[in-house]
Amino acid sequence: MTRTWHELFVADGGTGPVEAAADEEERSGFFRRLRQNMRKTREALTAELQSTLFQTLDDEAWERLEETLIYADVGASTTARIVARLEREVEGGQLAAGEPFTERLRELLAEAARPRSGSRWGRA
């Protein structure tokens, strides 16, 4: 199976050790940069969430939460589901503002990120 454009178009059957090492370094560099960018996104999201956002759960806090999750590429439908669930739990007295709220949000985000059985991304 070819992995790079160079491997796809090589007529002599392969690459030399120097080219192969350079290709491997380029691939690992890409994933390193991807991890760094994801870390920056996570840190920015955490900073926004930790700011006084969840000390008072008013309409403005709910809107800021929705905006923050959408900016973090959580997705509109997932964001709507998570926010609706949090609102129900707060209104039902099961969840309080502050740290308990933040912890519950983390749980729901982790749950949403897990692959589901039978989905096109999940494992069977």
C-alpha positions in Angstrom: 0.0 0.0 0.0 1.4 3.4 -0.9 1.6 6.1 1.7 3.0 9.1 -0.1 2.8 10.6 -3.5 6.5 9.7 -4.0 5.8 6.0 -3.4 2.9 6.1 -5.7 4.9 7.4 -8.6 8.2 5.6 -8.1 8.9 3.4 -11.2 11.9 1.4 -9.9 9.8 -0.3 -7.1 10.7 1.7 -4.0 12.6 4.4 -2.3 16.1 4.4 -0.9 16.8 4.4 2.8 17.4 8.2 2.9 14.1 9.0 1.2 12.2 6.5 3.4 13.7 8.0 6.5 12.7 11.5 5.3 9.2 10.4 4.5 8.8 8.8 8.0 10.2 12.0 9.7 7.7 14.1 7.7 4.8 11.9 8.7 5.8 11.9 12.4 6.3 15.7 12.1 2.7 16.1 10.9 1.3 14.1 13.8 3.5 16.0 16.3 2.1 19.3 14.9 -1.4 18.0 15.0 -1.0 16.9 18.6 0.4 20.3 19.5 -2.4 22.1 17.8 -5.0 19.9 19.6 -3.3 20.7 22.9 -3.5 24.4 22.2 -7.2 24.1 21.4 -7.8 22.1 24.6 -5.9 24.6 26.7 -7.9 27.5 25.2 -11.1 25.7 25.7 -10.2 24.9 29.3 -9.2 28.5 30.0 -12.5 29.8 28.6 -14.5 27.3 30.6 -12.6 27.9 33.8 -13.2 31.7 33.6 -16.2 32.6 35.7 -18.4 31.0 33.1 -19.9 28.5 35.4 -20.1 30.4 38.7 -23.5 31.6 37.8 -25.7 29.7 35.3 -27.7 32.4 33.7 -28.8 32.7 30.0 -25.5 34.4 29.1 -23.5 31.5 30.6 -25.5 29.0 28.6 -24.9 31.0 25.4 -21.2 31.3 26.1 -21.0 27.5 26.7 -22.7 26.8 23.4 -20.3 29.2 21.6 -17.3 27.8 23.2 -18.2 24.2 22.4 -19.0 25.1 18.8 -15.7 27.0 18.5 -13.9 23.9 19.8 -15.4 21.9 16.9 -17.6 19.8 19.2 -20.4 20.1 16.5 -23.7 21.8 16.6 -25.9 18.7 17.3 -23.5 17.4 20.0 -23.3 20.8 21.6 -27.1 21.1 21.6 -27.5 17.6 23.2 -24.8 18.4 25.9 -26.2 21.8 26.8 -29.8 20.5 26.9 -28.7 17.7 29.2 -26.8 20.0 31.5 -29.8 22.4 31.7 -32.1 19.6 32.7 -29.7 18.4 35.4 -29.3 22.0 36.8 -33.1 22.7 36.7 -33.7 19.3 38.3 -31.4 20.2 41.2 -29.0 17.3 40.3 -26.1 19.7 39.4 -24.7 22.8 40.9 -22.7 25.6 39.4 -18.9 25.7 39.8 -16.6 22.7 39.9 -19.4 20.0 39.9 -20.7 21.6 36.7 -17.3 21.6 35.1 -16.7 18.0 36.0 -20.0 16.9 34.6 -19.3 18.8 31.4 -16.0 16.9 31.1 -17.9 13.6 31.5 -20.4 14.4 28.9 -17.7 15.6 26.4 -15.7 12.4 27.0 -18.9 10.3 26.5 -19.6 12.1 23.2 -16.1 11.5 22.0 -16.2 7.7 22.6 -16.8 5.7 19.5 -20.1 3.9 19.5 -20.8 0.4 18.4 -22.5 0.2 15.1 -21.6 3.8 14.0 -19.5 4.3 11.0 -16.7 5.5 13.2 -17.1 3.1 16.1 -16.0 -0.5 16.5 -18.4 -3.3 15.9 
